[in-house]
Amino acid sequence: MVGEKLNTEKIVGIGLVAALIAAIFLGMNELAMSIASGLVGYMGGKAEKRGGDINDNHSN
């Protein structure tokens, strides 16, 4: 990680993963499920913005 910048997306991702791990170890199952689904949605949204749909061709 030397030389890499910590941007907002990385900070949010790291925070969500830390919160998920803490919720799991503290036995807060409902909170862990909510954080996990939010994390999946957040990562999915970032991947969609970055890469787009690979099957999307703009020739109509």
N, CA, C and O of each residue as an XYZ file, in Angstrom:
240
protein
N       0.809     -1.176      0.000
C       0.000      0.000      0.000
C       0.863      1.254      0.000
O       0.341      2.368      0.052
N       2.146      1.085     -0.057
C       3.044      2.226     -0.068
C       2.922      2.946     -1.402
O       3.014      2.329     -2.463
N       2.717      4.245     -1.340
C       2.602      5.029     -2.554
C       1.188      5.135     -3.092
O       0.948      5.884     -4.039
N       0.247      4.404     -2.513
C      -1.143      4.475     -2.970
C      -1.893      5.509     -2.152
O      -1.650      5.679     -0.958
N      -2.804      6.193     -2.815
C      -3.636      7.162     -2.119
C      -4.861      6.463     -1.535
O      -5.395      5.518     -2.115
N      -5.285      6.947     -0.388
C      -6.543      6.474      0.182
C      -7.626      7.458     -0.242
O      -7.704      8.572      0.276
N      -8.444      7.042     -1.169
C      -9.538      7.904     -1.583
C     -10.794      7.532     -0.800
O     -10.780      6.610      0.015
N     -11.862      8.247     -1.053
C     -13.093      8.067     -0.293
C     -13.641      6.651     -0.424
O     -14.108      6.074      0.558
N     -13.588      6.086     -1.633
C     -14.129      4.743     -1.838
C     -13.392      3.703     -1.006
O     -14.012      2.806     -0.435
N     -12.078      3.821     -0.936
C     -11.300      2.857     -0.152
C     -11.587      3.004      1.340
O     -11.691      2.010      2.059
N     -11.715      4.243      1.799
C     -11.985      4.469      3.216
C     -13.347      3.904      3.597
O     -13.486      3.267      4.641
N     -14.354      4.135      2.757
C     -15.693      3.605      3.023
C     -15.674      2.077      3.005
O     -16.274      1.441      3.871
N     -14.993      1.490      2.029
C     -14.903      0.026      1.942
C     -14.228     -0.581      3.152
O     -14.704     -1.576      3.698
N     -13.126      0.008      3.574
C     -12.407     -0.498      4.749
C     -13.266     -0.361      6.003
O     -13.284     -1.257      6.847
N     -13.975      0.760      6.124
C     -14.844      0.968      7.279
C     -15.986     -0.033      7.326
O     -16.324     -0.543      8.394
N     -16.584     -0.316      6.168
C     -17.675     -1.291      6.126
C     -17.191     -2.697      6.471
O     -17.872     -3.437      7.182
N     -16.029     -3.057      5.971
C     -15.481     -4.384      6.288
C     -15.163     -4.484      7.776
O     -15.439     -5.508      8.400
N     -14.584     -3.430      8.350
C     -14.278     -3.433      9.786
C     -15.560     -3.535     10.615
O     -15.612     -4.274     11.598
N     -16.589     -2.791     10.213
C     -17.865     -2.852     10.932
C     -18.504     -4.231     10.809
O     -19.102     -4.730     11.762
N     -18.376     -4.844      9.635
C     -18.924     -6.183      9.432
C     -18.228     -7.193     10.332
O     -18.886     -8.018     10.966
N     -16.914     -7.136     10.390
C     -16.162     -8.066     11.240
C     -16.515     -7.858     12.710
O     -16.686     -8.827     13.450
N     -16.626     -6.591     13.139
C     -16.978     -6.301     14.527
C     -18.373     -6.821     14.854
O     -18.590     -7.398     15.919
N     -19.317     -6.617     13.938
C     -20.685     -7.092     14.180
C     -20.732     -8.615     14.264
O     -21.482     -9.164     15.071
N     -19.953     -9.292     13.453
C     -19.919    -10.759     13.492
C     -19.362    -11.238     14.828
O     -19.935    -12.128     15.455
N     -18.249    -10.654     15.267
C     -17.636    -11.097     16.517
C     -18.464    -10.734     17.743
O     -18.385    -11.414     18.766
N     -19.255     -9.671     17.651
C     -20.087     -9.276     18.778
C     -21.439     -9.977     18.782
O     -22.252     -9.760     19.680
N     -21.678    -10.814     17.780
C     -22.900    -11.602     17.738
C     -24.124    -10.834     17.295
O     -25.247    -11.247     17.587
N     -23.940     -9.738     16.604
C     -25.068     -8.936     16.112
C     -25.391     -9.380     14.691
O     -24.976     -8.757     13.714
N     -26.142    -10.471     14.604
C     -26.372    -11.108     13.307
C     -27.158    -10.240     12.341
O     -26.827    -10.174     11.158
N     -28.198     -9.573     12.832
C     -29.014     -8.727     11.948
C     -28.197     -7.562     11.407
O     -28.291     -7.220     10.228
N     -27.392     -6.955     12.281
C     -26.538     -5.857     11.850
C     -25.507     -6.337     10.841
O     -25.233     -5.650      9.857
N     -24.932     -7.514     11.078
C     -23.943     -8.068     10.160
C     -24.555     -8.325      8.788
O     -23.921     -8.070      7.764
N     -25.788     -8.831      8.766
C     -26.446     -9.072      7.482
C     -26.734     -7.768      6.757
O     -26.594     -7.697      5.536
N     -27.130     -6.742      7.483
C     -27.404     -5.450      6.867
C     -26.135     -4.823      6.308
O     -26.135     -4.291      5.198
N     -25.057     -4.888      7.075
C     -23.787     -4.332      6.612
C     -23.284     -5.108      5.403
O     -22.788     -4.513      4.447
N     -23.407     -6.421      5.438
C     -22.936     -7.240      4.319
C     -23.712     -6.936      3.042
O     -23.119     -6.840      1.968
N     -25.025     -6.785      3.147
C     -25.797     -6.478      1.943
C     -25.471     -5.079      1.436
O     -25.413     -4.856      0.226
N     -25.260     -4.143      2.343
C     -24.847     -2.804      1.930
C     -23.486     -2.807      1.270
O     -23.259     -2.089      0.297
N     -22.582     -3.611      1.795
C     -21.240     -3.705      1.220
C     -21.283     -4.301     -0.184
O     -20.593     -3.826     -1.086
N     -22.085     -5.328     -0.364
C     -22.228     -5.936     -1.689
C     -22.816     -4.924     -2.676
O     -22.345     -4.812     -3.808
N     -23.838     -4.193     -2.246
C     -24.433     -3.183     -3.111
C     -23.474     -2.066     -3.438
O     -23.433     -1.582     -4.569
N     -22.699     -1.653     -2.448
C     -21.723     -0.581     -2.654
C     -20.644     -1.012     -3.640
O     -20.308     -0.275     -4.567
N     -20.108     -2.207     -3.435
C     -19.066     -2.709     -4.343
C     -19.631     -2.946     -5.738
O     -18.950     -2.685     -6.729
N     -20.852     -3.433     -5.830
C     -21.479     -3.650     -7.126
C     -21.688     -2.346     -7.868
O     -21.502     -2.283     -9.083
N     -22.071     -1.310     -7.151
C     -22.255     -0.008     -7.766
C     -20.953      0.577     -8.251
O     -20.913      1.213     -9.304
N     -19.890      0.373     -7.504
C     -18.578      0.868     -7.919
C     -18.081      0.121     -9.152
O     -17.495      0.728    -10.048
N     -18.306     -1.182     -9.205
C     -17.875     -1.965    -10.366
C     -18.666     -1.572    -11.602
O     -18.120     -1.533    -12.704
N     -19.948     -1.283    -11.425
C     -20.788     -0.894    -12.558
C     -20.358      0.457    -13.102
O     -20.319      0.651    -14.317
N     -20.033      1.394    -12.217
C     -19.563      2.707    -12.663
C     -18.229      2.599    -13.384
O     -18.000      3.274    -14.387
N     -17.357      1.752    -12.871
C     -16.008      1.646    -13.406
C     -15.994      0.931    -14.745
O     -15.414      1.432    -15.709
N     -16.628     -0.236    -14.817
C     -16.501     -1.068    -16.007
C     -17.666     -0.987    -16.954
O     -17.492     -1.151    -18.162
N     -18.831     -0.742    -16.448
C     -20.009     -0.755    -17.296
C     -20.395     -2.173    -17.650
O     -19.835     -3.134    -17.122
N     -21.344     -2.296    -18.537
C     -21.823     -3.604    -18.958
C     -20.997     -4.062    -20.139
O     -20.902     -3.353    -21.141
N     -20.399     -5.237    -20.038
C     -19.538     -5.714    -21.115
C     -20.334     -6.133    -22.331
O     -19.784     -6.211    -23.429
N     -21.638     -6.408    -22.159
C     -22.476     -6.806    -23.283
C     -23.205     -5.633    -23.914
O     -24.007     -5.813    -24.830
N     -22.930     -4.444    -23.428
C     -23.628     -3.256    -23.907
C     -22.909     -2.708    -25.148
O     -21.822     -2.138    -25.048
N     -23.521     -2.888    -26.290
C     -22.956     -2.296    -27.490
C     -23.873     -1.149    -27.904
O     -25.097     -1.271    -27.853
N     -23.283     -0.063    -28.303
C     -24.063      1.128    -28.611
C     -24.381      1.252    -30.081
O     -24.563      2.362    -30.582
N     -24.450      0.143    -30.780
C     -24.803      0.195    -32.209
C     -26.256     -0.227    -32.362
O     -26.589     -1.400    -32.197
N     -27.100      0.708    -32.670
C     -28.526      0.424    -32.847
C     -28.909      0.568    -34.284
O     -30.071      0.369    -34.637
